[in-house]
Amino acid sequence: MSAPHKPRFSVREAIAAHLEEDVGEVERTRRYQPTRCPCPVYTVGNDYLTATSSPKKNPKGDDQYVWRRVPQHGYVKLAGWQIWLAK
């Protein structure tokens, strides 16, 4: 019996799944300054979110953000991604 298939995600798709929003809408309305940040960052109010493909990975970048893990749920957890929050 083969191992269960792990869904392929991008950071954008992981954030959209976490927020339960459309991927295209997340990219259009929530993406934060794409050329300024070393990893894709998305906004929710005054908060900043990113994602990594494993809870063991830290987000790429400099010391501009202090990232904290967000508890996982639903499809993001199933896919093995970690959502990170910075304020």
C-alpha positions in Angstrom: 0.0 0.0 0.0 1.4 3.4 -1.0 1.7 6.4 1.3 -1.1 9.0 1.2 -0.6 11.7 -1.4 0.5 15.0 0.1 -1.3 17.8 -1.8 1.0 20.3 -3.5 0.5 23.9 -2.3 2.1 27.2 -2.8 2.4 29.9 0.0 -0.5 31.7 -1.7 -2.7 28.6 -1.7 -1.8 27.7 1.9 -2.8 31.2 3.0 -6.0 31.1 1.0 -6.9 27.7 2.5 -6.2 29.0 6.0 -8.4 32.1 5.4 -10.9 30.0 3.5 -10.8 32.5 0.6 -10.4 32.3 -3.1 -6.7 32.0 -4.2 -7.0 34.7 -6.8 -8.7 37.1 -4.5 -6.0 36.5 -1.8 -3.3 37.4 -4.4 -5.1 40.5 -5.6 -6.3 41.9 -2.2 -3.9 40.6 0.5 -0.4 40.3 -1.1 2.0 42.7 0.7 4.6 44.5 -1.4 5.9 41.5 -3.4 9.3 43.1 -4.2 10.0 44.2 -0.7 9.8 40.9 1.3 12.0 37.8 0.8 9.1 35.5 1.3 5.5 36.0 0.2 3.6 38.0 2.8 -0.2 38.5 3.0 -2.1 41.0 5.1 -5.2 40.5 7.3 -6.0 43.9 8.9 -2.8 44.9 10.7 -1.4 41.4 10.7 1.0 39.8 8.3 0.9 36.1 7.3 3.2 33.8 5.5 3.5 30.0 5.2 6.1 27.3 5.0 5.8 23.8 3.6 6.7 22.2 6.9 6.3 23.2 10.6 10.1 22.6 10.9 10.9 25.4 8.4 11.1 29.0 9.4 10.0 31.7 7.0 12.7 33.2 4.7 13.8 36.7 5.4 15.6 39.2 7.5 14.8 40.5 10.9 12.0 42.7 9.6 9.4 40.3 11.1 9.1 38.2 14.2 7.1 35.2 13.2 4.9 33.1 15.4 3.3 29.8 14.5 -0.5 29.8 14.0 -2.4 26.7 15.1 -3.3 24.6 12.0 -6.7 23.3 11.0 -8.4 21.7 8.0 -6.8 21.3 4.7 -3.6 23.3 5.6 -2.9 20.9 8.4 -3.6 17.9 6.2 -1.2 19.2 3.6 1.5 19.6 6.2 1.9 23.4 5.9 2.6 25.9 8.7 1.0 29.3 8.8 3.0 32.1 10.5 1.9 35.4 11.9 3.8 38.6 12.5 2.5 41.9 14.0 
